[in-house]
Amino acid sequence: ILERNGALHGTAGTVVFRRFRNSTVVQGLPKRKKKQTPASQASAGEFGLASTAAAAIRLVLRSVFRNRHDGAMVNRFNSAVYQSILRSKTALRGARDLHDGDLSCLEGFEFNA
């Protein structure tokens, strides 16, 4: 669509013309997201739970490691908490949480590698 002020608006092939901050912007057409399977939804839910639990633990321990952690610590700690949840022997996939987890995955965790 060519607007009265000469600006383009809409799609043309694989691009989209739109207004952004008083300018016409050309952007790639957004890709359609694939639907997640129930199994991938369960995994994503458990990982989200692990990330939330890890953030809460880091918040409590913040005064202990005060800015002495390295930049990759957040990812390593999220992974350790997630592994703990995955190793649960009592709960089924999608219903596991840190309470059911194998906390030995967190033993010896280094906040500063």
trRosetta pair geometry for C-beta under 8 A, 3 or more apart (Angstrom, degrees):
i j d omega theta_ij theta_ji phi_ij phi_ji
1 8 7.1 131 74 -163 52 53
1 9 4.6 -35 70 70 104 91
1 10 4.7 103 7 -13 89 129
2 6 7.0 -20 -174 -143 94 33
2 7 7.7 156 -156 80 52 34
2 8 6.2 -31 -100 -101 61 62
2 9 7.9 166 -87 23 16 80
3 6 7.0 -36 75 35 75 18
3 7 4.7 -6 43 61 120 83
3 8 7.5 -157 5 -83 87 12
3 9 5.6 62 -40 -6 109 121
7 17 7.8 170 163 157 79 119
7 19 6.7 37 162 -83 151 99
7 24 4.7 -178 -151 -71 97 124
8 12 7.9 -35 176 -20 134 131
8 17 3.9 -46 115 163 104 163
8 24 5.8 91 45 -164 78 142
9 17 5.6 -123 -101 102 18 102
9 18 6.7 67 -135 -107 69 44
9 19 7.1 -17 -101 -28 102 91
9 24 7.8 -107 -68 -128 64 106
10 16 7.3 -110 144 -149 24 68
10 17 6.0 7 50 52 46 96
11 15 7.0 159 -152 89 64 43
11 16 5.1 -34 -97 -101 74 71
11 17 7.6 -174 -85 16 23 73
11 29 6.4 53 -136 -99 117 110
12 15 5.7 -16 65 66 82 91
12 16 8.0 158 21 -94 65 27
12 17 6.8 34 2 -15 108 107
13 29 7.9 -133 114 -31 51 130
14 28 6.5 -16 147 -150 91 73
14 29 5.0 -111 -167 7 53 117
15 26 5.3 1 178 -174 129 95
15 27 6.7 143 -161 73 75 34
15 28 6.2 -58 -108 -106 65 35
15 29 6.3 -106 -79 -38 14 81
16 26 7.4 152 76 -156 44 48
16 27 4.9 -27 62 66 95 90
16 28 7.5 13 14 103 89 14
16 29 5.7 120 -33 -93 97 61
16 30 7.7 2 -14 -12 143 78
17 24 6.0 -3 -171 -175 98 104
17 25 7.3 155 -154 78 49 45
17 26 5.8 -22 -97 -98 69 69
17 27 8.0 162 -86 20 23 74
18 24 7.4 156 82 -152 24 60
18 25 5.6 -26 68 61 75 93
18 27 6.6 -21 23 14 109 119
19 22 7.4 8 -172 -100 100 15
19 23 7.2 146 -154 74 60 34
19 24 6.3 -42 -96 -97 58 55
19 25 7.3 118 -138 13 10 89
20 23 5.9 -33 71 65 71 85
20 25 4.5 9 20 -13 120 136
36 40 4.4 -126 -167 88 98 115
36 41 4.9 124 118 -59 126 82
36 44 6.9 -39 -156 -4 159 142
37 40 4.8 90 51 10 79 99
37 41 7.0 -139 93 -6 41 87
38 41 5.5 -54 -146 36 33 115
38 42 6.4 36 154 -22 66 102
39 42 5.7 -51 -151 33 32 111
39 43 6.5 30 151 -16 64 105
39 93 7.7 4 -139 137 76 141
40 43 5.5 -50 -145 39 37 113
40 44 6.1 40 154 -21 67 105
41 44 5.7 -53 -144 38 30 111
41 45 6.3 34 154 -22 63 106
41 94 8.0 35 101 -115 80 112
42 45 5.7 -54 -149 35 29 114
42 46 6.5 27 154 -16 64 105
42 93 5.4 67 146 147 142 94
42 94 3.5 -64 -138 -84 116 97
43 46 5.8 -56 -149 37 31 108
43 47 6.3 29 154 -17 66 106
43 93 7.8 -19 -69 -172 67 111
44 47 5.7 -54 -145 38 32 110
44 48 6.3 35 154 -20 64 106
45 48 5.7 -54 -148 36 29 112
45 49 6.4 31 152 -19 63 106
45 94 6.5 50 66 -138 134 67
46 49 5.5 -52 -148 37 33 114
46 50 6.3 37 151 -21 65 103
46 82 7.2 102 134 -143 93 85
46 85 5.7 174 -176 130 106 138
46 86 7.4 102 148 -74 142 72
46 93 7.6 -72 -43 -161 144 67
46 94 7.0 -102 -47 -98 106 31
46 96 6.0 28 -121 67 122 99
46 97 7.9 -145 -131 -90 78 51
47 50 5.5 -50 -148 35 35 114
47 51 6.4 36 152 -20 66 103
47 82 5.8 15 -119 -119 69 127
48 51 5.7 -51 -146 35 32 111
48 52 6.4 31 154 -17 64 106
49 52 5.8 -55 -147 38 30 111
49 53 6.2 29 155 -17 65 108
49 85 6.9 128 94 -117 112 162
49 97 5.8 -97 162 -121 144 85
49 98 7.5 -156 144 -25 103 88
50 53 5.8 -56 -144 39 29 110
50 54 6.1 30 156 -20 65 109
50 78 6.1 98 128 -168 101 71
50 81 4.6 153 -166 111 90 100
50 82 3.8 71 175 -82 170 71
50 84 7.8 147 -126 53 109 90
50 85 5.3 -119 -81 4 107 141
50 98 7.4 131 -109 -66 62 97
51 54 5.7 -54 -144 38 28 111
51 55 6.4 31 155 -22 63 105
51 78 5.2 12 -103 -135 71 116
51 81 7.8 157 -69 79 27 132
51 82 7.8 17 -47 -63 65 106
52 55 5.8 -53 -149 33 30 112
52 56 6.6 30 152 -18 63 104
53 56 5.7 -55 -152 34 33 111
53 57 6.4 31 152 -17 66 106
53 81 5.5 -179 90 -179 110 141
53 97 7.6 146 -60 -174 143 87
53 98 4.8 153 -153 -36 162 142
54 57 5.7 -54 -147 37 33 111
54 58 6.2 35 153 -20 66 106
54 74 7.7 115 135 -162 125 64
54 77 5.0 141 -163 129 121 98
54 78 4.7 -153 47 -94 169 57
54 80 7.8 120 -109 63 122 83
54 81 4.2 -147 -70 6 102 154
55 58 5.7 -53 -146 37 31 112
55 59 6.4 37 153 -25 63 104
56 59 5.6 -52 -151 31 31 115
56 60 6.7 29 152 -16 63 104
57 60 5.8 -56 -153 36 33 109
57 61 6.2 14 155 -3 68 114
57 77 7.6 -153 83 172 120 126
57 81 7.3 177 19 -86 143 135
58 61 5.9 -67 -140 50 30 100
58 62 6.5 62 153 -63 64 81
58 74 7.3 10 -90 -112 163 77
58 77 6.5 100 -69 120 113 161
59 62 5.8 -18 -155 -24 30 116
61 64 4.8 -51 -170 34 75 119
61 65 6.1 31 143 5 99 103
61 111 7.9 -151 134 -87 133 143
62 65 7.0 -79 -145 52 27 80
62 66 7.0 74 161 -81 62 52
63 66 6.4 12 -157 -59 31 93
65 68 5.2 -124 -179 56 71 94
65 69 5.2 53 146 -49 130 98
65 111 4.5 -80 -125 134 153 164
65 112 7.4 175 -159 -31 117 100
68 111 7.0 68 96 109 85 118
68 112 5.6 -64 142 -53 80 141
69 73 4.1 -53 176 -3 117 165
69 111 4.5 -77 -104 163 97 95
69 112 5.4 -138 -125 -71 38 79
70 73 5.4 131 61 -37 65 97
70 111 7.8 153 14 144 72 54
70 112 5.1 116 -23 -138 89 62
70 113 5.5 -73 27 32 147 80
72 75 5.4 -54 -170 44 70 111
72 76 5.8 69 134 -23 87 106
72 113 6.9 -27 69 17 112 132
73 76 5.7 -61 -144 42 33 109
73 77 5.8 29 161 -19 70 110
73 111 5.4 34 -138 -164 138 59
73 112 7.0 -32 -76 -79 127 44
73 113 7.4 -174 -81 -13 78 92
74 77 6.0 -59 -145 38 24 107
74 78 6.3 28 155 -19 62 107
75 78 5.7 -52 -146 36 30 112
75 79 6.4 31 155 -19 63 107
76 79 5.7 -57 -152 37 30 113
76 80 6.4 31 152 -21 66 105
76 109 7.6 153 132 -159 107 101
76 113 7.2 136 -40 -46 168 126
77 80 5.6 -49 -145 34 35 112
77 81 6.4 32 156 -15 66 104
77 109 6.7 79 -107 -178 79 141
77 111 7.7 20 -67 -111 122 70
78 81 6.0 -59 -149 39 29 107
78 82 6.1 30 153 -20 65 110
79 82 5.5 -55 -144 38 30 113
79 83 6.3 33 155 -21 65 103
80 83 5.8 -50 -147 34 30 111
80 84 6.6 37 150 -23 61 103
80 105 5.3 167 -171 143 75 99
80 106 5.6 107 151 -95 120 65
80 109 5.6 62 -158 -104 174 126
81 84 5.5 -50 -154 30 34 118
81 85 6.7 33 150 -17 65 102
81 98 6.6 -31 -167 -100 97 114
81 101 7.8 2 -169 -178 58 173
81 105 7.6 160 -89 102 20 124
81 106 7.1 40 -83 -80 61 111
82 85 5.7 -54 -152 36 35 109
82 86 6.3 35 151 -20 67 106
83 86 5.5 -53 -144 37 34 113
83 87 6.3 27 158 -17 66 109
83 105 4.5 179 99 -150 107 150
84 87 6.2 -64 -150 37 26 106
84 98 6.4 34 110 -131 122 75
84 101 3.8 58 146 166 87 134
84 102 5.5 -146 -148 65 63 59
84 103 5.8 39 -145 -97 128 38
84 104 7.9 160 -114 48 90 48
84 105 4.1 -145 -71 47 79 131
84 106 6.1 3 -69 -32 138 96
85 88 6.1 -16 -173 -28 43 111
85 96 5.1 127 -180 129 87 116
85 97 6.4 -39 -127 -153 111 19
85 98 5.9 -57 -80 -78 94 54
85 100 7.5 65 -141 72 63 88
85 101 4.6 -58 -84 -90 41 121
86 96 7.4 115 -91 107 26 160
86 101 7.9 42 27 -127 38 98
87 101 6.4 72 63 -160 82 72
87 102 3.8 -53 104 19 123 127
87 105 6.5 157 18 -42 140 126
88 91 5.0 -20 142 43 142 91
88 96 4.3 178 28 -137 153 122
88 97 7.9 67 -75 41 151 30
88 100 4.0 42 -140 124 127 104
88 101 5.2 -63 -71 -93 89 45
88 102 6.7 -154 -75 -21 38 78
89 100 7.8 -156 42 170 48 93
89 102 7.3 71 -17 -63 94 105
90 100 5.0 -131 60 -150 104 108
91 95 4.8 -135 179 101 110 92
91 96 4.2 155 90 -92 123 65
91 97 7.3 18 47 13 170 63
91 100 4.2 -12 -1 -161 119 174
92 95 5.0 46 63 34 78 115
92 96 7.2 -143 80 -44 26 85
93 96 6.7 -24 -114 -8 30 111
96 100 5.2 -116 -147 71 75 132
96 101 7.0 93 173 -71 107 77
97 100 5.9 92 54 17 58 96
97 101 7.2 -90 118 -29 35 98
98 101 4.9 -42 -146 9 41 129
101 105 7.4 -68 162 25 113 123
102 105 5.8 89 97 -17 88 99
103 106 5.4 -43 -172 29 69 112
103 107 7.5 92 135 -39 72 85
104 107 5.3 -25 -159 -2 53 121
106 109 5.3 -41 -166 -26 60 126
110 113 5.3 104 106 -88 126 58
